[in-house]
Amino acid sequence: MMSFSFMIPGMIEFVNKYLKEREIIRGVSMTSMIIGIGSIIASTIGGYISDIYGVSSMNMFALIITIISAIAFYITIKTKYKS
């Protein structure tokens, strides 16, 4: 639960920084929708992995996906929004 207290303000700041003023509401709405859908999908996939392979395998899978996503996010932001 502590992560949401950092993630939501960071998400809003990111949207405010990189989107045009007329697109901010759409950006916040889309990121909120993605968080909701992602939570449902991640819970389902995590449950299957946990049932079939065990909790430690599920945690390793989550760690690998997190690292890949962070690298992809960083590369996308650096190439698209060069200062």
C-alpha positions in Angstrom: 0.0 0.0 0.0 2.9 2.4 0.6 3.9 2.2 -3.0 0.6 3.8 -4.2 1.4 6.9 -2.0 4.5 7.4 -4.1 3.2 6.2 -7.5 0.0 8.3 -7.8 1.7 11.7 -7.3 4.6 10.6 -9.4 2.2 9.6 -12.2 0.4 12.9 -12.1 3.6 14.8 -12.1 4.9 12.8 -15.1 1.7 13.5 -17.0 1.8 17.2 -16.1 5.4 17.4 -17.2 5.3 15.6 -20.6 1.8 16.2 -21.9 0.3 19.3 -23.3 -2.2 21.2 -21.2 -5.3 20.0 -23.1 -4.2 16.4 -22.8 -3.5 16.2 -19.1 -7.0 14.9 -18.1 -6.8 12.2 -20.7 -3.3 11.2 -19.6 -4.3 10.9 -16.0 -7.5 8.9 -16.9 -5.6 6.6 -19.2 -2.8 5.9 -16.6 -5.5 5.2 -13.9 -7.3 2.8 -16.3 -4.0 1.0 -17.1 -3.3 0.7 -13.4 -6.7 -0.9 -12.8 -6.5 -3.3 -15.8 -2.9 -4.2 -14.9 -3.8 -5.0 -11.3 -6.5 -7.4 -12.5 -4.3 -9.1 -15.1 -1.3 -9.3 -12.8 -3.3 -10.8 -10.0 -4.7 -13.5 -12.3 -1.3 -14.4 -13.8 0.4 -14.2 -10.5 -2.1 -16.6 -9.0 -1.6 -19.1 -11.8 2.2 -18.9 -11.5 2.0 -19.2 -7.7 -0.3 -22.2 -7.9 1.7 -24.1 -10.5 5.3 -23.1 -9.7 5.3 -21.8 -6.2 5.5 -18.4 -4.6 9.3 -17.9 -5.0 8.9 -18.5 -8.8 6.1 -15.9 -8.9 8.2 -13.4 -7.1 11.1 -14.0 -9.5 8.8 -13.6 -12.5 7.5 -10.3 -11.0 11.1 -9.0 -10.4 12.1 -9.8 -14.0 9.0 -8.2 -15.5 9.6 -5.1 -13.3 13.2 -4.7 -14.4 12.3 -5.2 -18.1 9.5 -2.6 -17.8 11.7 -0.1 -16.0 14.4 -0.4 -18.7 11.9 -0.1 -21.5 10.3 3.0 -19.8 13.7 4.7 -19.3 14.7 4.1 -22.9 11.4 5.3 -24.3 11.5 8.5 -22.2 15.1 9.3 -23.1 14.6 8.8 -26.8 11.2 10.5 -27.1 11.7 13.5 -24.8 15.3 14.5 -25.3 16.0 17.8 -23.5 
